[in-house]
Amino acid sequence: MTTKHPDAGPVLLIHGGAGAIQKGEATPEREAAIRKDLTRSLDAGWAILAAGGPALDAVEAAVRVMEDSPFFNAGHGAALTSEGTIEHDSSIMDGRTRAAGAVSGTSRIRNPVSAARAVMERTPHVMLTAAGAEQFAREQGLPLVAPWYFFTPERLQALERVQAARRTAAATTEKDRHGTVGAVARDAAGHLAAATSTGGYADKMPGRVGDTPIIGAGTYAHDATIAFSGTGHGESFIKGVLGHRIACLVELKGMSLADASRQALDELAALGGSGGFIVVGADGTAVLPHNTPGMYRGIARGGRKAVAIFGDDVLDA
Ligand code: ASP
């Protein structure tokens, strides 16, 4: 789960959600299309890092590609609430200054991560929610779309399965519920950034906000320590404040990133949560742990890149 790089050049990590992703479940064509979109996300972020650009631009660009893809639970293709509506959450954080921005409960902003960045850069606030966030996005000239743009047949079917299971008290599969996309990066100047975006959970209560827009829980970046983006049971990530927790273990306890991440994953499980996260350290160390059978993920470093889906896929970048 650890990729160390003593030369500490630029590095980009992405995730497209953790869950019960089993081999053979998707058709080969669908799996190939998912890998292609993960690679496109890496390419978008890496082009910026390779040109000497900032980590902040790289994570936003990588997340936007996955928001636009129908395969991940963010933007187009997001999970639906119990009312069959869209409520996106997203956040971004700049490790240089610990400036942060977030939006929650939006249903018309095409790329919530860019709205989160606008909140960070153009308001005195950290989070805007629902109608206020959409009004702000409109004023900033960010593209708004009709809510139907975000719907995919797969998410409608997943909601039907989860709701049918709820009616009969049957267990729901993680696959129908989990998602979220995120990116963390370290740029050539050694600055860190993180961004995360999600539709939350299938069948979530309207108004529910998860960990994704909560700074410290679902997203965190501080040049002195780490950049972090999580995916999984948001309530557990919030209770464990997992991104900030790892930063504290590294900074205050002097733990290695691998050990701190292992402890955070144990704490996630102890809180009853499943999921995973991507973290890059100030020295360029990268970890991508998860306690679910699979996690869509990828890494780019030194001009090489790799994507993975299943638990036993090895990432060599
Ligand atoms: N963490 C997200 C949330 O709780 C969902 C996920 O990553 O599966 O909203």
Residues whose N, C-alpha, C, O or C-beta is under 5 A from the ligand:
A	BS01	LIG	R177 H178 G179 T180 T198 G200 Y201 G210 D211 G230 T231 G232 H233 G234 E235
